[in-house]
C-alpha cells in the first residue's frame, strides 16, 4: 500500500493579527516575534513582540501592535529612532509617556467599541487604565485637568494620527477590527476544551466588545455617549457660516440643530486665556509689531529688531511677557496686557486661530 505524504500549500494566521501587522507595515514598521522582549522597538523600524508562549490569556498580537504604534505617535518621529522609544527603565519613575500612550490607545479603540478588548495587560491595567474616565483626555482637576502632561501629549499624538502617514492605515485597521468583532461570537461555550486549557474557562475576551458609536453628522468623528446632554451648540469648534451651524473640523457640512457631541467635543465655556496661553507660547514663533505701537516706548526691553522687523522678545518657546503656567494647575498672565500690541488685541478667544493654537500645544483635538 502506497503512503502519500501531504505537503501543505498554505498556512493559517489569525485575521485580527494580520490586520494589525499590515497596519504597522503601512506606516513603516516591521514586526518580529521574539522570546527576548515583551514589546519594544530597536530604533530602526522593527517592533519586537513576544512569542505566543509569553502572552497572558488576554494578550493578542493586535493589542500589542496597537500599543506600540500609540507609543510611536506619542514620541513622534524623533522617538522612532530610539531603542524602546527612548523610555527604557525610566518608565516607572516618570510614567507620563506611558500614560499618554494608554490615553491615546483608549481614544482610538473606544471609537470602534473595542476599548476593553484592546486594554493593556500590564500592571498599568490596574494602576492607570481602569481609572481612566470615559473621555481619556481628561485628568482629575487637582492634576491639571485638560493641561495634565499625559493628556497634552496624548492629544498631540491624536493629531499626528490624523496626518497622511497614519490616518488611512489606522482607520482601516480599526474598521476591520470592528468588523471582525461584529462577526465573532461573544461567548465560547464551556466543554472539553475548557478543561484541557484552563484559560478557556475564563470569559471570552470577545465578550468585552461594545457596539461601535454611531457616526456623527459632521462625518469626522463618532458620537460620544460620554458627552450625553451636550451638543455641537456647546462646543468650542462650532460656528455659524452661511446661516447654518457648522464645525471647524468639517466646515462644508451643515449640522442639524442640537447635533449631539462627538469625540472631539470641547466645551466652549472652558476656553479661558489664563488656563491656556497657547498663542503666547509654542503655538507661534513670533509676534510682529509696527514701529508705531505704544509697546515700543513703554516696554523697549521687550522689543527686538531683526532685519528691520520688530518683534516681541521671546524667552525660549514663549513670549517673554508671559508669566505663570509652569505647572498644569498654574494660571498664565501677561506682564504687558494693558499695553499689548494690536496683533495680540485682535487675537479673538474661540476664533479659528485660537483653536489652531490650542491644537498645536495639545489642548484641543
C-alpha positions in Angstrom: 0.0 0.0 0.0 1.5 3.3 -1.1 1.7 6.0 1.5 1.3 9.6 0.4 2.8 12.5 2.3 0.6 15.6 2.1 2.6 18.8 1.8 0.6 21.9 3.0 0.3 24.7 0.4 -0.8 27.4 2.7 -0.6 28.4 6.3 -3.3 30.0 8.5 -2.8 33.1 10.6 -5.2 35.0 12.7 -7.1 37.7 10.7 -7.0 40.2 13.5 -3.2 39.8 13.8 -2.9 40.1 10.0 -4.9 43.4 10.1 -2.5 45.0 12.6 0.6 43.6 11.1 -0.5 45.2 7.8 -1.2 48.5 9.6 2.3 48.5 11.2 3.9 47.8 7.8 1.8 50.5 6.1 3.2 53.2 8.5 6.8 51.9 8.1 7.4 49.2 10.8 8.4 45.6 10.6 7.0 43.0 13.1 9.4 40.5 14.6 8.3 37.9 17.2 11.0 37.2 19.8 11.4 35.5 23.2 13.8 38.2 24.2 11.3 41.1 24.7 7.7 41.6 25.6 7.0 44.6 23.4 9.7 47.1 22.3 11.4 48.6 19.3 15.0 48.5 18.1 15.0 52.1 16.9 15.5 51.0 13.3 11.9 50.4 12.3 11.4 47.0 13.9 8.7 46.3 16.5 9.7 43.4 18.7 6.7 41.4 20.0 6.9 38.5 22.4 6.2 35.0 21.2 2.8 33.4 22.0 4.3 31.4 24.9 5.0 34.6 26.8 1.5 36.0 26.4 -1.1 36.2 29.1 -4.5 34.7 28.3 -5.9 38.1 27.4 -3.0 39.2 25.2 -3.1 39.5 21.5 -0.7 40.5 18.8 -3.2 43.1 17.6 -3.4 44.8 21.0 0.4 44.7 21.4 1.0 46.3 18.0 -1.7 48.9 18.6 0.0 49.8 21.8 3.4 50.2 20.2 2.0 52.3 17.4 0.5 54.5 20.0 4.0 54.8 21.5 5.3 55.9 18.1 2.6 58.5 17.8 3.3 59.9 21.3 7.1 60.0 20.8 7.0 61.4 17.3 9.5 60.7 14.5 12.5 61.5 16.8 11.4 58.8 19.2 11.2 56.2 16.4 15.0 56.3 16.1 15.4 55.4 19.8 15.5 51.9 21.3 12.3 51.3 23.2 11.2 54.8 22.2 13.9 56.2 24.5 11.9 55.3 27.6 13.9 52.3 28.9 13.7 51.7 32.6 12.7 55.3 33.4 9.0 54.4 32.8 8.4 53.5 36.5 9.9 56.8 37.8 8.4 59.1 35.2 5.3 57.3 33.7 3.6 60.2 31.9 4.7 59.0 28.4 3.2 55.5 29.1 0.1 57.2 30.4 -0.2 59.3 27.2 0.2 56.2 25.1 -2.6 54.5 27.1 -4.9 57.5 26.8 -4.4 57.5 23.0 -5.0 53.7 22.9 -8.3 54.2 24.8 -9.3 57.0 22.5 -8.7 55.1 19.2 -10.1 51.8 20.4 -13.1 53.4 22.1 -14.3 54.9 18.8 -15.0 51.4 17.4 -16.3 49.8 20.6 -13.0 48.0 21.4 -11.7 49.9 24.4 -12.0 47.0 26.8 -10.9 44.5 24.1 -7.7 46.3 23.4 -7.0 47.1 27.1 -3.3 46.6 28.2 -2.5 43.5 30.2 0.5 45.0 32.0 0.5 46.4 35.5 -0.8 49.7 34.1 -4.2 48.0 33.6 -4.9 48.2 37.3 -2.8 51.2 38.2 -3.9 53.5 35.4 -6.1 52.2 32.6 -9.0 51.1 34.8 -9.2 54.6 36.4 -9.5 56.4 33.1 -12.7 58.3 32.6 -14.9 57.8 29.5 -13.1 60.7 27.9 -9.4 59.6 28.2 -8.0 63.0 27.5 -9.1 64.5 30.9 -7.3 64.1 34.2 -8.5 65.0 37.7 -8.7 68.7 38.3 -6.0 68.5 41.1 -3.6 67.0 38.5 -4.3 69.8 36.0 -7.4 68.6 34.1 -7.0 69.2 30.4 -3.5 70.5 30.9 -2.1 67.4 32.7 1.1 66.4 30.9 0.0 63.0 29.6 -3.3 64.5 28.4 -1.5 67.1 26.4 0.9 64.5 24.9 -2.0 62.2 24.0 -3.9 64.9 22.2 -0.8 65.9 20.2 -0.4 62.2 19.3 -4.1 62.0 18.3 -3.4 65.0 15.9 -0.4 63.1 14.5 -2.7 60.1 13.9 -4.8 62.2 11.6 -1.9 63.0 9.3 -1.4 61.4 6.0 1.1 58.7 7.0 -1.1 57.4 9.8 -4.7 58.2 9.1 -5.7 55.7 6.4 -3.8 52.7 7.9 -5.2 53.3 11.4 -8.7 53.9 10.1 -8.6 50.7 8.0 -7.3 48.6 10.9 -9.8 49.9 13.4 -12.7 49.5 11.0 -11.5 45.9 10.1 -11.2 45.1 13.8 -14.7 46.3 14.5 -16.0 44.2 11.6 -14.2 41.1 12.8 -15.6 41.8 16.3 -19.1 42.1 15.0 -18.9 38.7 13.2 -17.3 36.9 16.2 -19.4 35.1 18.8 -19.3 36.9 22.1 -19.1 33.8 24.2 -17.3 30.4 23.7 -19.2 27.5 25.3 -17.5 25.6 28.0 -16.7 22.0 27.4 -13.8 19.5 26.9 -11.6 22.3 25.5 -12.1 24.4 28.7 -10.9 21.5 30.9 -7.9 20.9 28.6 -6.9 24.5 28.6 -7.6 26.4 31.9 -7.5 29.8 30.2 -10.6 28.8 28.1 -12.6 28.6 31.3 -12.3 32.3 31.6 -14.9 34.6 29.9 -14.0 35.2 26.2 -12.2 38.5 25.5 -14.7 38.9 22.7 -17.4 39.4 25.3 -15.9 42.8 26.1 -16.8 44.2 22.7 -19.2 47.1 22.7 -21.4 48.3 19.9 -19.4 51.0 18.0 -20.8 54.5 18.5 -22.8 55.9 15.6 -21.2 58.3 13.1 -21.6 62.0 13.9 -23.4 64.1 11.3 -20.2 66.0 10.6 -18.6 62.8 9.4 -15.3 63.5 11.1 -15.8 61.6 14.4 -18.3 59.2 16.1 -20.9 60.5 18.5 -19.8 60.4 22.1 -22.1 58.9 24.7 -19.9 60.2 27.5 -20.9 63.8 26.5 -24.6 62.9 26.7 -26.8 66.0 27.1 -24.2 68.2 25.3 -24.5 69.3 21.7 -22.5 70.9 19.0 -24.0 74.2 20.2 -21.9 73.9 23.4 -18.7 73.1 21.5 -15.8 75.5 21.0 -15.4 74.2 17.4 -18.9 75.1 16.3 -19.6 78.3 14.3 -22.3 79.7 12.1 -21.4 80.0 8.4 -23.7 80.8 5.5 -26.6 80.9 8.0 -26.0 77.3 9.1 -24.3 75.8 12.1 -21.1 74.1 11.1 -18.0 72.6 12.7 -14.5 73.9 12.0 -13.3 70.2 11.6 -15.8 69.8 8.7 -16.7 73.4 7.7 -18.6 72.3 4.5 -21.1 70.2 6.4 -24.3 71.7 7.6 -25.1 70.4 11.1 -28.6 69.7 12.2 -29.8 71.8 15.2 -28.8 70.3 18.5 -26.4 67.7 16.9 -25.1 65.6 19.8 -21.5 66.0 20.8 -18.8 63.9 19.1 -15.5 62.5 20.4 -13.7 65.8 19.6 -16.1 67.8 21.7 -14.6 70.7 23.6 -16.7 72.8 25.9 -16.8 76.4 24.8 -17.2 77.5 28.4 -13.7 76.1 29.1 -11.9 78.4 26.8 -10.0 80.6 29.2 -6.9 82.6 28.3 -5.5 82.3 31.7 -5.6 78.5 31.6 -4.4 78.3 28.0 -1.7 80.8 26.9 -1.3 78.8 23.6 -1.0 81.9 21.4 1.8 83.3 23.6 3.9 80.2 23.8 5.0 77.4 21.4 2.0 77.6 19.1 3.5 80.7 17.3 7.1 81.7 17.0 6.9 85.5 16.9 4.6 88.5 17.3 5.5 91.2 14.9 4.7 94.8 15.8 4.8 98.1 14.0 7.1 101.0 14.9 4.0 103.0 16.0 2.9 100.5 18.7 3.0 102.1 22.2 4.8 99.0 23.5 8.0 100.2 21.7 8.3 103.1 24.1 6.5 101.7 27.1 8.4 98.4 27.2 11.5 98.7 25.0 13.2 95.9 26.8 10.6 93.5 25.4 11.1 94.5 21.8 13.7 93.1 19.4 14.6 94.3 15.9 15.7 91.7 13.4 16.2 92.6 9.8 14.4 95.8 10.3 11.3 93.9 11.7 10.1 94.5 15.2 9.0 91.6 17.3 8.2 90.9 20.9 11.1 89.3 22.8 10.9 85.5 23.2 12.0 83.5 26.2 12.6 80.1 24.9 9.4 78.9 23.3 7.2 81.5 24.8 6.7 85.3 24.8 8.9 87.0 27.4 5.9 88.9 28.7 4.1 85.7 29.5 4.3 84.6 33.1 3.0 81.6 35.0 1.7 78.3 33.6 4.8 76.4 34.5 2.6 73.8 36.3 -0.7 72.3 34.9 -2.6 74.0 37.8 -0.9 77.4 37.5 -2.6 80.2 35.6 -0.9 82.3 32.8 -0.7 86.1 32.9 0.6 88.8 30.6 3.0 91.3 32.1 2.2 94.0 29.4 -1.5 93.2 29.0 -2.7 96.8 29.1 0.0 97.8 26.6 0.0 94.7 24.4 0.3 95.2 20.6 -2.6 95.2 18.2 -1.7 91.7 17.0 -2.5 90.4 20.5 -5.5 92.6 20.9 -7.1 91.4 17.7 -6.5 87.7 18.6 -10.0 86.6 19.5 -10.7 83.9 22.0 -12.5 81.0 20.3 -11.5 82.1 16.8 -10.2 79.7 14.2 -6.6 80.9 15.0 -7.2 80.5 18.7 -8.4 76.9 18.3 -5.5 76.2 15.9 -3.1 77.5 18.6 -4.7 75.3 21.2 -4.4 72.3 19.0 -0.7 72.9 18.4 0.0 72.8 22.1 -2.1 69.8 22.8 -5.1 71.5 24.4 -7.6 70.7 21.6 -8.1 67.9 19.1 
